[in-house]
Amino acid sequence: MEYRKLPHGRADEAFSVLGLGMGSMQESSDKEIEAVIRRAVASGINFFDLCAGGKSVYEPFGRAIEGEREKVFFQLHFGAVYNEKGEYGWSRDLDVIRDTFQWELKVLGTDYADFGFLHCVDEDKDLQDLLQNGILDYVMDQKAAGRVHYIGFSSHTPSVANKVLDMGIADLMMFSINPAYDMEQGDELGIGSVSERAELFRRCETEGIGISVMKPFHGGKLLDGKTSPFHTPLTRFQCIQYALDRPGVLAVVPGVRGMNDLEELLLFDGAEEKDRDYSIIGQFTPESAQGSCVYCNHCQPCPAGIDVGLVNKYYDLALAGDKMAASHYDKLTVKADACIGCGHCDRRCPFRVKQSDRMRDIAEYFRN
């Protein structure tokens, strides 16, 4: 299992790039939910999102992590609440949110949440309600008291997400990332243009904000040619790798319904590079996305030994204001100036990027 660091996190913490979402587990039995979590933790998964799973998920989850609390990290959403039947809903009532959080900690058998999330900050009004109703202040108080270790928020809207980032409070952003959404071919939750979404992800990496990815399969639509907006199915591995290659991403958190779904996801860790190659999406990209490197490295192997995707990523991050990008670039054994102009990458790029020209531009940029 690959692990990544949260830029604002502690040095001794590392998060599995493959996480689990509990939103689809409510139909499973207590026994299966507990077994799924135990199997996930034993397999190296240590990152979980508990939103939307319903009340029935919490008790078996708590039993599964008993004695293993220090090994796992999870997100609790301030605004995700549950009715008398245990069904998921959301609220901006501080008293309801406070009672829900206290109940969650008790049932989970812990005295803290790793991530306290401002839930569903999709519209300006959502952000206003969180501020005016004292919800943000409450989350900040919980962090000061040690009952929340990091502050996060979930959103589907780049413009609103940027307003939260402007506040300087966030350590982690949960955002929906998949090829359909990023290429303006999703549903009503795929908000933002190609450039707006890409700029948001680069901003997160530049400012040290991690991203946990929801909806990597577009609700399963990308996995079936009949429902995919591309009319061609992608695999789970392609979607996961695509999300992991976006700037700022800490972990991908797909939902699972039970043990069978988990076992399929666990195969990702040992999957070959060819099975993770998502460059087929280059055939579906709109004109607005053509000419932009998505770091897929389908152009490899470079005859000169350049990691073309990584060089592009450091360049884009540097342009976005990431002060560490130049340092990371300098540490590369083979840099853009090693390009021999053979055109191999230009011919192979599914997104029609003139990489040989771009290598010259990148080399010049970092020389200056």
Secondary structure, DSSP 8 states (H G I E B T S, - for coil): --EE--TTS-TT--EESB-EE-TT-TTS-HHHHHHHHHHHHHTT--EEE-TTS-GGGHHHHHHHHTT-GGG-EEEEEETEEE-TT--EEE---HHHHHHHHHHHHHHHT-S-EEEEEE----SHHHHHHHHHTTHHHHHHHHHHTTSEEEEEEEES-HHHHHHHHHTT--SEEEEE--HHHHTT-S-TT--S-HHHHHHHHHHHHHHT-EEEEE-TTTTTGGGSTTT-TTSS---HHHHHHHHHTSTTEEEE--B--SHHHHHHHHGGGG--HHHH--GGGGGT--GGGTT---S--TT-S-TT---HHHHHHHHHHHHTT-TTHHHHHHT-SS-GGG-----HHHHH-TT---HHHHHHHHHHHHH-
